Amino acid sequence: MTSLAIQLPDDLSQFVRASVNSGGYHNADEFFVSVLSTFKEQVESALTEEESAKLASLRADIQHAVDQVDRGEVIRDFDMTAFLAERHCEHAARQTA
């Protein structure tokens, strides 16, 4: 799990403490995980089917890339500037042909 530090206005900080003290949550971390999970569900449920499919596809592509990196399947010494310059030249040549 990742740690994240945030600063809250006093009124929101008091609300979090009151929510934890009421017994609804064990600690502030649990409170924020619950609130953010609920918000995430609301945002994602507002997506159209097409948007949800795109989101799922993007997540799968990202996970595939992360898995490749974890396995060491990466291109070493890749020069993005040179790669893009080469693509630009190829594109320009096609436009003038």
Contacts in CASP RR format, 6 or more apart in sequence:
PFRMAT RR
TARGET T0000
AUTHOR 0000-0000-0000
METHOD contacts of the structure
MODEL  1
MTSLAIQLPDDLSQFVRASVNSGGYHNADEFFVSVLSTFKEQVESALTEE
ESAKLASLRADIQHAVDQVDRGEVIRDFDMTAFLAERHCEHAARQTA
8 16 0 8 1.000
16 28 0 8 1.000
16 31 0 8 1.000
16 32 0 8 1.000
17 28 0 8 1.000
19 25 0 8 1.000
19 31 0 8 1.000
20 26 0 8 1.000
20 27 0 8 1.000
20 28 0 8 1.000
20 30 0 8 1.000
20 31 0 8 1.000
25 31 0 8 1.000
25 34 0 8 1.000
44 52 0 8 1.000
44 55 0 8 1.000
47 55 0 8 1.000
68 74 0 8 1.000
END
